[in-house]
Amino acid sequence: MGPEMGSGSGREAVSRGRNGRRQGGGLHLGLRGLDQIISKEQTMNKVTRYEVVYANSEQAFVDQINQMIKEGWQPLGGMAANFQSNGNFQQAVYHQAMVLYEVK
């Protein structure tokens, strides 16, 4: 096999082929590497409130999310939309989890 990354880098050793490229692809971080990326000062504050916002129109949904962001709320994860059918009528419902973090 070809050269490997040194053990002092905080990353796992990755075998390399004859062309010098990593075999298996992707970046392989060991625990030491993650510790270097996320320091203790960067940990998240405690969540104090959790709400699920939903609306039947896209514009009402966006307006409600933007208003909550102005009030200090943060989206948690991605939004979701589902479509409910009632006979010939189909309606979209948009959902978003929002959290309010403790202020330190």
MDAnalysis code that builds the backbone (N, CA, C; Angstrom):
import MDAnalysis as mda
import numpy as np

u = mda.Universe.empty(312, n_residues=104, atom_resindex=np.repeat(np.arange(104), 3), trajectory=True)
u.add_TopologyAttr("name", ["N", "CA", "C"] * 104)
u.add_TopologyAttr("resid", np.arange(1, 105))
u.add_TopologyAttr("resname", ["MET", "GLY", "PRO", "GLU", "MET", "GLY", "SER", "GLY", "SER", "GLY", "ARG", "GLU", "ALA", "VAL", "SER", "ARG", "GLY", "ARG", "ASN", "GLY", "ARG", "ARG", "GLN", "GLY", "GLY", "GLY", "LEU", "HIS", "LEU", "GLY", "LEU", "ARG", "GLY", "LEU", "ASP", "GLN", "ILE", "ILE", "SER", "LYS", "GLU", "GLN", "THR", "MET", "ASN", "LYS", "VAL", "THR", "ARG", "TYR", "GLU", "VAL", "VAL", "TYR", "ALA", "ASN", "SER", "GLU", "GLN", "ALA", "PHE", "VAL", "ASP", "GLN", "ILE", "ASN", "GLN", "MET", "ILE", "LYS", "GLU", "GLY", "TRP", "GLN", "PRO", "LEU", "GLY", "GLY", "MET", "ALA", "ALA", "ASN", "PHE", "GLN", "SER", "ASN", "GLY", "ASN", "PHE", "GLN", "GLN", "ALA", "VAL", "TYR", "HIS", "GLN", "ALA", "MET", "VAL", "LEU", "TYR", "GLU", "VAL", "LYS"])
u.atoms.positions = np.array([
    [0.837, -1.184, 0.000],
    [0.000, 0.000, 0.000],
    [0.876, 1.240, 0.000],
    [0.264, 2.381, -0.299],
    [0.980, 3.651, -0.364],
    [1.148, 4.280, 1.006],
    [1.560, 5.556, 1.049],
    [1.789, 6.246, 2.308],
    [0.499, 6.455, 3.081],
    [0.612, 6.630, 4.398],
    [-0.535, 6.875, 5.261],
    [-0.346, 8.190, 5.986],
    [-1.442, 8.755, 6.511],
    [-1.360, 9.987, 7.280],
    [-0.719, 9.679, 8.621],
    [0.038, 10.607, 9.152],
    [0.694, 10.412, 10.440],
    [-0.298, 10.355, 11.582],
    [0.057, 9.659, 12.656],
    [-0.849, 9.488, 13.783],
    [-0.947, 10.743, 14.635],
    [-0.046, 11.705, 14.505],
    [-0.099, 12.909, 15.304],
    [-1.079, 13.943, 14.787],
    [-1.751, 13.665, 13.673],
    [-2.648, 14.654, 13.071],
    [-4.019, 14.679, 13.718],
    [-4.372, 13.668, 14.523],
    [-5.714, 13.587, 15.086],
    [-6.697, 12.903, 14.170],
    [-6.258, 12.463, 13.027],
    [-7.111, 11.745, 12.076],
    [-6.609, 10.313, 11.965],
    [-7.536, 9.432, 11.639],
    [-7.149, 8.036, 11.475],
    [-6.261, 7.887, 10.246],
    [-5.374, 6.927, 10.289],
    [-4.543, 6.636, 9.121],
    [-5.436, 6.083, 8.024],
    [-5.222, 6.554, 6.809],
    [-6.031, 6.127, 5.677],
    [-5.099, 5.555, 4.627],
    [-5.375, 4.331, 4.213],
    [-4.553, 3.709, 3.178],
    [-4.714, 4.458, 1.882],
    [-3.604, 4.535, 1.134],
    [-3.628, 5.212, -0.160],
    [-3.164, 4.246, -1.234],
    [-3.749, 4.386, -2.383],
    [-3.389, 3.542, -3.518],
    [-2.141, 4.063, -4.213],
    [-1.790, 3.430, -5.327],
    [-0.597, 3.829, -6.081],
    [-0.668, 5.249, -6.604],
    [-1.877, 5.748, -6.862],
    [-2.041, 7.109, -7.380],
    [-2.035, 8.168, -6.271],
    [-1.885, 7.759, -5.010],
    [-1.835, 8.690, -3.889],
    [-3.195, 9.074, -3.337],
    [-4.265, 8.610, -3.957],
    [-5.606, 8.944, -3.487],
    [-6.031, 7.989, -2.374],
    [-6.850, 8.507, -1.466],
    [-7.371, 7.673, -0.382],
    [-8.268, 6.579, -0.932],
    [-8.176, 5.435, -0.325],
    [-9.061, 4.341, -0.707],
    [-10.272, 4.374, 0.214],
    [-11.452, 4.255, -0.331],
    [-12.676, 4.284, 0.465],
    [-13.309, 5.663, 0.487],
    [-12.551, 6.702, 0.175],
    [-13.090, 8.054, 0.076],
    [-13.554, 8.631, 1.393],
    [-13.845, 9.895, 1.406],
    [-14.346, 10.577, 2.595],
    [-13.245, 10.943, 3.569],
    [-13.554, 11.837, 4.480],
    [-12.619, 12.251, 5.522],
    [-12.894, 11.424, 6.757],
    [-11.896, 10.782, 7.286],
    [-12.049, 9.914, 8.448],
    [-11.466, 10.622, 9.658],
    [-12.330, 11.058, 10.579],
    [-11.868, 11.730, 11.788],
    [-11.948, 10.778, 12.969],
    [-10.903, 10.746, 13.758],
    [-10.935, 9.998, 15.006],
    [-11.526, 10.877, 16.092],
    [-11.675, 10.361, 17.303],
    [-12.223, 11.151, 18.398],
    [-11.372, 12.383, 18.675],
    [-10.076, 12.233, 18.580],
    [-9.184, 13.361, 18.817],
    [-9.464, 14.476, 17.814],
    [-9.736, 14.126, 16.576],
    [-10.048, 15.109, 15.552],
    [-11.335, 15.858, 15.858],
    [-12.363, 15.156, 16.352],
    [-13.613, 15.813, 16.703],
    [-13.414, 16.768, 17.868],
    [-12.606, 16.400, 18.843],
    [-12.327, 17.281, 19.972],
    [-11.680, 18.570, 19.508],
    [-10.871, 18.496, 18.477],
    [-10.207, 19.686, 17.976],
    [-11.183, 20.579, 17.211],
    [-12.207, 19.997, 16.634],
    [-13.179, 20.770, 15.864],
    [-14.180, 21.462, 16.783],
    [-14.692, 20.759, 17.787],
    [-15.710, 21.301, 18.687],
    [-15.079, 21.525, 20.053],
    [-14.872, 22.774, 20.402],
    [-14.285, 23.079, 21.706],
    [-15.383, 23.203, 22.754],
    [-15.011, 23.218, 24.014],
    [-15.975, 23.331, 25.105],
    [-16.733, 24.657, 25.043],
    [-16.112, 25.707, 24.540],
    [-16.757, 27.014, 24.457],
    [-17.837, 27.051, 23.383],
    [-17.834, 26.096, 22.454],
    [-18.775, 26.091, 21.345],
    [-20.004, 25.221, 21.604],
    [-20.169, 24.695, 22.794],
    [-21.311, 23.834, 23.075],
    [-22.593, 24.660, 23.071],
    [-23.695, 24.008, 22.752],
    [-24.979, 24.689, 22.644],
    [-25.537, 25.058, 24.008],
    [-26.290, 26.146, 24.026],
    [-27.024, 26.520, 25.224],
    [-28.207, 25.582, 25.403],
    [-28.765, 25.590, 26.585],
    [-29.902, 24.734, 26.912],
    [-31.163, 25.240, 26.208],
    [-31.944, 24.316, 25.666],
    [-33.223, 24.655, 25.042],
    [-34.220, 24.936, 26.161],
    [-34.882, 26.097, 26.096],
    [-35.864, 26.450, 27.121],
    [-37.300, 26.295, 26.635],
    [-37.515, 26.369, 25.315],
    [-38.863, 26.199, 24.758],
    [-38.769, 25.474, 23.429],
    [-39.795, 24.701, 23.127],
    [-39.893, 23.950, 21.877],
    [-41.308, 24.113, 21.352],
    [-41.428, 24.486, 20.105],
    [-42.742, 24.645, 19.473],
    [-42.705, 24.032, 18.082],
    [-43.829, 23.515, 17.637],
    [-43.968, 23.086, 16.250],
    [-44.916, 24.070, 15.582],
    [-44.406, 24.752, 14.571],
    [-45.174, 25.746, 13.829],
    [-45.764, 25.052, 12.608],
    [-47.023, 25.331, 12.324],
    [-47.609, 24.793, 11.104],
    [-48.554, 25.821, 10.497],
    [-48.697, 25.752, 9.204],
    [-49.593, 26.654, 8.478],
    [-50.051, 25.974, 7.191],
    [-51.186, 26.426, 6.690],
    [-51.761, 25.852, 5.471],
    [-51.323, 26.563, 4.202],
    [-50.688, 27.726, 4.343],
    [-50.188, 28.408, 3.148],
    [-48.698, 28.671, 3.328],
    [-47.965, 28.608, 2.229],
    [-46.516, 28.802, 2.287],
    [-46.165, 30.192, 2.808],
    [-46.872, 31.217, 2.353],
    [-46.543, 32.581, 2.777],
    [-46.826, 32.790, 4.266],
    [-47.943, 32.278, 4.760],
    [-48.250, 32.394, 6.191],
    [-47.202, 31.655, 7.020],
    [-46.760, 30.509, 6.526],
    [-45.733, 29.716, 7.199],
    [-44.422, 30.493, 7.280],
    [-43.965, 31.029, 6.151],
    [-42.710, 31.787, 6.101],
    [-42.803, 33.018, 7.002],
    [-43.925, 33.727, 6.964],
    [-44.099, 34.910, 7.806],
    [-44.009, 34.558, 9.292],
    [-44.634, 33.461, 9.681],
    [-44.621, 33.036, 11.083],
    [-43.212, 32.634, 11.521],
    [-42.494, 31.902, 10.676],
    [-41.115, 31.501, 11.001],
    [-40.224, 32.729, 11.118],
    [-40.316, 33.664, 10.179],
    [-39.499, 34.874, 10.218],
    [-39.785, 35.713, 11.462],
    [-41.051, 35.805, 11.862],
    [-41.398, 36.554, 13.071],
    [-40.773, 35.899, 14.306],
    [-40.828, 34.581, 14.380],
    [-40.243, 33.877, 15.526],
    [-38.718, 34.044, 15.557],
    [-38.077, 34.015, 14.397],
    [-36.627, 34.224, 14.338],
    [-36.284, 35.610, 14.879],
    [-37.076, 36.631, 14.518],
    [-36.856, 37.983, 15.043],
    [-36.991, 38.022, 16.566],
    [-37.802, 37.129, 17.120],
    [-38.017, 37.066, 18.572],
    [-36.985, 36.188, 19.282],
    [-36.015, 35.657, 18.535],
    [-34.947, 34.872, 19.141],
    [-35.055, 33.369, 18.977],
    [-36.111, 32.879, 18.361],
    [-36.278, 31.445, 18.125],
    [-35.353, 31.001, 17.000],
    [-35.000, 29.717, 17.010],
    [-34.167, 29.136, 15.964],
    [-34.860, 27.898, 15.396],
    [-34.826, 27.720, 14.065],
    [-35.358, 26.481, 13.488],
    [-34.518, 25.292, 13.957],
    [-35.154, 24.179, 14.199],
    [-34.473, 22.942, 14.588],
    [-34.749, 21.913, 13.501],
    [-33.731, 21.598, 12.713],
    [-33.904, 20.667, 11.604],
    [-34.573, 21.357, 10.427],
    [-34.956, 20.569, 9.466],
    [-35.580, 21.100, 8.260],
    [-37.086, 21.161, 8.387],
    [-37.681, 21.892, 7.484],
    [-39.141, 21.969, 7.474],
    [-39.708, 20.738, 6.782],
    [-40.979, 20.503, 6.994],
    [-41.659, 19.378, 6.354],
    [-42.969, 19.890, 5.768],
    [-43.405, 19.236, 4.730],
    [-44.704, 19.557, 4.139],
    [-45.409, 18.248, 3.839],
    [-46.663, 18.197, 4.157],
    [-47.447, 17.036, 3.740],
    [-48.701, 17.537, 3.049],
    [-49.254, 16.683, 2.259],
    [-50.408, 17.060, 1.457],
    [-51.576, 16.173, 1.851],
    [-52.628, 16.818, 2.294],
    [-53.820, 16.105, 2.730],
    [-54.878, 16.225, 1.649],
    [-55.442, 15.086, 1.305],
    [-56.463, 15.059, 0.266],
    [-57.807, 14.754, 0.907],
    [-58.785, 15.560, 0.550],
    [-60.140, 15.364, 1.059],
    [-61.075, 15.367, -0.154],
    [-61.222, 14.213, -0.752],
    [-62.033, 14.132, -1.965],
    [-61.280, 14.745, -3.131],
    [-61.847, 15.781, -3.735],
    [-61.217, 16.458, -4.871],
    [-60.297, 17.588, -4.436],
    [-60.264, 17.872, -3.159],
    [-59.506, 19.006, -2.643],
    [-58.204, 18.515, -1.997],
    [-57.096, 19.135, -2.362],
    [-55.802, 18.784, -1.761],
    [-55.219, 20.029, -1.097],
    [-54.744, 19.867, 0.148],
    [-54.217, 20.993, 0.897],
    [-52.825, 20.665, 1.436],
    [-51.917, 21.619, 1.319],
    [-50.569, 21.463, 1.862],
    [-50.557, 21.970, 3.299],
    [-49.800, 21.278, 4.152],
    [-49.572, 21.725, 5.523],
    [-48.067, 21.728, 5.733],
    [-47.524, 22.888, 6.116],
    [-46.093, 23.068, 6.322],
    [-45.804, 23.036, 7.817],
    [-44.719, 22.348, 8.204],
    [-44.348, 22.190, 9.618],
    [-42.884, 22.559, 9.817],
    [-42.564, 23.150, 10.978],
    [-41.184, 23.444, 11.336],
    [-41.063, 23.428, 12.856],
    [-40.092, 22.678, 13.367],
    [-39.786, 22.705, 14.802],
    [-38.936, 23.943, 15.074],
    [-39.278, 24.669, 16.133],
    [-38.556, 25.878, 16.529],
    [-38.164, 25.743, 18.001],
    [-36.974, 26.218, 18.336],
    [-36.516, 26.175, 19.731],
    [-36.049, 27.552, 20.165],
    [-36.175, 27.782, 21.463],
    [-35.672, 29.000, 22.079],
    [-34.603, 28.562, 23.058],
    [-33.406, 29.119, 22.918],
    [-32.276, 28.726, 23.754],
    [-32.147, 29.640, 24.965],
    [-31.628, 29.088, 26.035],
    [-31.314, 29.831, 27.254],
    [-30.301, 30.922, 26.919],
    [-30.510, 32.104, 27.453],
    [-29.575, 33.209, 27.230],
    [-28.582, 33.214, 28.377],
    [-27.293, 33.174, 28.020],
    [-26.250, 33.183, 29.062],
    [-25.662, 34.562, 29.210],
])
